[in-house]
Amino acid sequence: MSENSWRGIVAALADDRAREVYAHLVLGDSIDMALAPLSPGRRRRVLDTLQSARLVAPIDGGWRVEAEVFRSALAAVPSAVRPAGVDRFFANGRLTVYPSRAADREAVLAHIAERLMTPGRTVTETEVTEKLAVMVDDPVSMRRHLVDAGLLVRSRDGRVYRLAP
């Protein structure tokens, strides 16, 4: 199965009549009542839809439910890659969770400092705050964390910042 096989399954089950026929098959009921009001062409299309989605298969003049189709479709979809390292604390470039473990906090702060400033460049307090606002919800507290961690150096008057040597 391909990673998009689920689309055929969903499309087949989105059809009210196909879903009704499939439900009867799953319950072990006769599908004759569900198919009776349909024209021969519509009956064929409903059964073809279910069969092409691999939800059912013909057997001895009837139909068998292929329950394995769901497991196969799920197995074919690639697993989402879980972020590792500091990336697990960020979503779309923004810090979503401030880590509780000291080692993780240090790594996150170093990552933010690296993204924030260029070595050797001096930046005003306002610029630092504006840049941090793009990355975190509380830029003022983050600025303080970066200074306390020794990653940013602040001038005596607090007007300019630079990366620590």
Secondary structure, DSSP 8 states (H G I E B T S, - for coil): --TTHHHHHHHHHHSHHHHHHHHHHHHT--SHHHHTTS-HHHHHHHHHHHHHTTSEEEETTEEEE-THHHHHHHHHS-------GGGGGEETTEE----SSHHHHHHHHHHHHHHH--TT--EEHHHHHHHHHHH-S-HHHHHHHHHHTTSEEE-TTSSEEEE--
